[in-house]
């Protein structure tokens, strides 16, 4: 299977289902965000604007210009007005049936994050290093080299780590803190288990963020706080330089597992039809001809159009993974491209 980069969501997607990973990250058939995810994006955006305003204040500026909220003074702005503007933008830019309750949720979640423990994580009270920085870190280890061929196209290079960090603040000269906001439940969706503090220490997202931040900022100690706004509040893990090799081993093992997989397996469960876009949609209406199920005792009944997941699995059986990778790619998909979360 082709893999050129990791982001935390791709790593977690492979943990949940190998076939879903292949469809989404190799073939590029990504599903739309649901309304709960977009509500979380709205809260993220409000907190990002506040952090950027504080950073501008630290730099002696009077205002910032935001693509959604317009001109924002670094002090004296109204938070609820920012929520209203961001909510209006996303509600007009997406196809969900937005309601007054959704707006109230976004406002309430924002204030829950700001007011926790008397404002401990309020961006206005912190020294901001960066807000929503994108990272693209190359791993120049011998094991991280890849070389693929898709039809006549050569694809080679080193594995990269890509992503976006919500917020980075300065604790002292040797310590930075990453804060990642979560509006959903504190669950490992691959296993259904609750993410305890002990489990979060080996969470791929936290470890990838630590590795990337170390490369970007070169500080000795990095705290990574994952803040579950609606499910337990903040959980903080302290990472040091000695953790980097453990993280690299974790990345190496997952990279080699994916790269050597020629027949991704489907992890069949209730999540296929409830959570996974690949199990809820078909190729009807795309450039790929849908296949109608003609076998007995399959997930789809005879005469039904196969889901994307089932059809791709069948085609890999018939043609092999290389042929399917070439023929089934989504229009305009670049296998090495990373789309930032929250982009419309």
DAVENQUI-V653640 format. One record per pair of residues at least 4 apart in sequence whose C-alpha atoms are under 7 Angstrom apart, sorted by the first residue. I is the first residue (numbers start at 1). J is the second residue. D is the distance in Angstrom with one decimal. If there is no record, write none. Layout:
i/j/d
I/J/D
I/J/D
This chain:
i/j/d
1/258/6.0
1/259/4.9
1/260/6.3
1/261/5.4
1/262/5.8
2/26/6.5
2/259/5.9
3/259/6.2
4/159/5.2
4/160/6.6
4/336/5.9
5/159/5.2
5/160/4.5
5/161/5.6
5/162/6.8
5/336/6.9
6/10/6.1
6/11/6.4
6/160/6.3
6/161/5.0
6/162/6.2
7/11/6.4
7/161/5.9
7/162/5.1
7/163/5.5
8/12/6.2
8/204/6.3
8/205/4.8
9/13/5.9
10/14/6.3
10/21/6.8
11/15/6.5
12/16/6.3
13/17/6.2
13/20/6.9
13/21/5.6
14/18/4.9
14/21/5.1
15/190/6.0
16/189/7.0
16/190/4.2
17/21/6.4
17/266/6.0
17/267/5.2
18/22/6.4
18/264/5.2
18/265/5.5
18/266/6.3
19/23/6.2
19/264/5.1
19/265/5.5
19/266/5.2
19/309/6.7
20/24/6.0
20/278/6.3
21/25/5.6
22/26/4.9
22/27/6.4
23/27/5.0
23/28/6.2
23/29/5.7
24/28/4.7
24/29/4.8
24/30/5.0
26/335/5.9
27/325/6.3
27/328/6.3
27/329/4.3
27/330/5.9
28/329/6.2
28/330/5.3
28/333/5.7
29/330/5.8
31/277/5.3
33/37/5.9
33/38/6.5
34/38/6.4
35/39/6.1
35/96/6.3
36/40/6.4
37/41/6.3
38/42/6.3
39/43/6.5
39/106/6.1
40/44/6.2
40/183/5.4
41/45/6.1
41/342/5.8
42/46/6.4
42/86/6.2
42/87/6.3
42/106/6.8
43/47/6.4
43/106/6.0
43/109/7.0
43/110/5.6
44/48/6.0
44/181/6.9
45/49/6.2
46/50/6.4
46/82/6.4
46/83/6.1
47/51/6.2
48/52/6.1
48/131/5.9
48/132/6.7
49/53/6.1
50/54/6.3
50/123/6.3
50/124/6.9
51/55/6.2
51/123/5.1
51/124/6.8
51/128/6.7
51/131/6.1
52/56/6.1
52/131/6.2
53/57/6.2
53/63/7.0
53/64/6.2
53/74/4.7
54/58/6.3
54/74/6.2
54/123/6.8
54/124/5.7
54/128/6.9
55/59/6.4
55/128/5.4
56/60/6.4
56/61/5.2
56/64/7.0
56/74/6.7
57/61/5.3
57/62/6.6
57/74/5.7
62/73/5.9
62/74/5.7
63/71/6.6
63/72/5.4
63/73/4.0
63/74/5.0
64/71/5.8
64/72/5.3
64/73/6.4
64/74/6.9
65/70/5.3
65/71/4.5
65/72/6.2
66/70/4.8
66/71/6.3
68/86/6.5
68/89/7.0
69/82/6.5
69/85/6.0
69/86/6.9
72/77/6.7
73/77/6.1
78/82/6.7
79/83/6.4
80/84/6.2
80/107/7.0
81/85/6.3
82/86/6.2
83/87/5.9
83/107/6.3
84/88/6.0
85/89/6.3
86/90/6.4
87/91/5.9
87/103/6.8
88/92/6.2
89/93/6.2
90/94/6.0
91/98/6.3
93/344/6.9
98/102/6.3
99/103/6.7
100/104/6.3
101/105/6.1
102/106/6.3
103/107/6.3
104/108/5.9
105/109/5.9
106/110/6.2
107/111/6.4
108/112/6.1
109/113/6.3
109/229/6.6
110/114/6.3
111/115/5.9
112/116/6.0
112/229/6.7
113/229/5.9
114/119/5.4
114/121/6.2
114/122/4.7
115/119/4.5
116/120/6.4
122/126/7.0
126/169/6.6
127/169/5.5
127/170/5.6
128/168/6.3
128/169/4.6
128/170/6.4
129/168/5.4
129/169/5.0
129/170/6.2
130/167/6.0
130/168/5.2
130/169/7.0
131/166/5.9
131/167/4.6
131/168/6.3
132/164/5.8
132/165/5.2
132/166/4.6
132/167/5.9
133/164/5.6
133/165/5.7
134/163/5.7
134/164/4.4
134/165/6.6
135/162/5.4
135/163/5.5
135/164/6.2
135/212/6.8
136/160/6.4
136/161/5.6
136/162/4.5
136/163/6.9
137/160/5.4
137/161/5.1
137/162/6.5
137/212/6.5
138/158/6.3
138/159/6.1
138/160/4.3
138/161/6.4
139/144/6.4
139/158/6.1
139/159/5.7
139/160/5.8
140/144/6.5
140/158/6.1
144/158/5.3
144/159/5.2
145/157/5.7
145/158/4.5
145/159/6.4
146/156/5.4
146/157/5.6
146/158/6.1
147/155/5.7
147/156/4.2
147/157/6.8
148/154/6.0
148/155/5.0
148/156/6.2
149/153/5.6
149/154/4.7
149/155/6.0
150/154/6.6
150/326/5.9
151/326/6.6
165/180/6.8
166/179/6.2
166/180/5.3
166/181/7.0
167/178/5.7
167/179/5.2
167/180/6.7
168/176/6.8
168/177/5.6
168/178/4.6
168/179/6.4
169/176/5.7
169/177/5.2
169/178/6.5
170/175/6.4
170/176/4.6
170/177/6.3
171/175/5.4
171/176/5.4
171/177/6.6
172/176/7.0
174/219/5.5
174/220/5.6
174/221/6.2
175/219/6.3
175/220/6.5
175/221/4.8
175/222/5.6
176/221/6.7
176/222/5.0
176/223/6.3
177/222/5.6
177/223/4.5
177/224/5.8
178/223/6.1
178/224/4.7
178/225/5.9
179/224/6.2
179/225/4.8
179/226/5.8
179/227/6.9
180/225/6.3
180/226/4.8
180/227/6.0
181/226/6.1
181/227/4.9
181/228/6.4
182/227/5.8
182/228/4.8
182/229/6.0
183/228/6.0
183/229/5.3
183/230/5.8
184/228/7.0
184/230/6.7
185/231/5.7
186/194/5.9
186/195/5.6
186/228/6.6
186/231/6.0
187/192/6.1
187/193/5.7
187/194/4.5
187/195/5.4
188/192/5.4
188/193/5.4
188/194/6.2
188/195/6.2
195/199/5.7
195/200/6.1
196/200/6.2
197/201/6.7
197/235/6.6
199/203/6.5
201/237/6.2
202/207/6.8
203/207/6.3
204/208/5.9
205/209/6.1
206/210/6.2
206/224/6.4
207/211/6.2
207/247/6.1
208/212/6.1
209/213/5.9
210/214/6.1
210/222/6.6
210/239/7.0
211/215/6.5
211/244/6.2
212/216/6.2
213/217/5.8
214/218/4.8
214/219/6.1
220/240/6.4
220/241/6.3
221/239/6.1
221/240/5.0
222/238/6.1
222/239/5.4
222/240/6.5
223/236/6.6
223/237/5.8
223/238/4.5
223/239/6.0
224/236/5.6
224/237/5.3
224/238/6.3
225/234/6.1
225/235/5.4
225/236/4.1
225/237/6.4
226/234/5.6
226/235/5.4
226/236/6.5
227/233/5.2
227/234/3.9
227/235/6.2
228/232/5.7
228/233/4.7
228/234/5.9
229/233/5.2
239/243/6.2
243/247/6.3
244/248/6.2
245/249/6.2
246/250/6.3
247/251/6.2
248/252/6.0
249/253/6.2
250/254/6.4
251/255/6.0
252/256/6.1
253/257/6.1
254/258/6.2
255/259/6.0
256/260/6.0
257/261/6.3
262/321/6.0
263/321/6.9
268/272/6.4
270/274/6.4
271/275/4.9
271/276/6.2
272/276/5.1
272/279/4.7
272/280/6.9
273/279/5.3
273/280/5.2
276/280/6.4
277/281/6.0
278/307/6.7
278/308/5.3
278/309/5.2
279/307/5.7
279/308/6.5
279/309/5.8
280/307/6.6
281/307/5.5
281/308/6.1
282/306/6.3
282/307/4.4
282/308/4.8
283/288/6.1
283/289/6.8
283/290/5.3
283/308/6.1
284/290/5.7
290/305/6.5
291/305/5.8
291/306/5.9
291/311/6.6
292/303/5.7
292/304/5.5
292/305/4.4
292/306/5.9
293/300/6.6
293/301/6.7
293/302/5.0
293/303/5.4
293/304/5.7
293/305/6.1
293/306/6.0
294/302/5.1
294/303/6.4
295/302/6.2
296/302/6.7
300/304/6.1
300/306/6.3
306/310/5.8
306/311/5.6
307/311/6.1
308/312/6.0
309/313/6.2
310/314/6.2
311/315/6.2
312/316/6.1
313/317/6.5
314/318/6.4
315/319/5.8
315/324/6.7
316/320/4.5
316/321/5.1
316/324/6.2
319/323/6.0
319/324/6.7
320/324/6.5
321/325/6.0
322/326/6.4
323/327/6.1
324/328/5.5
325/329/6.2
329/333/6.5
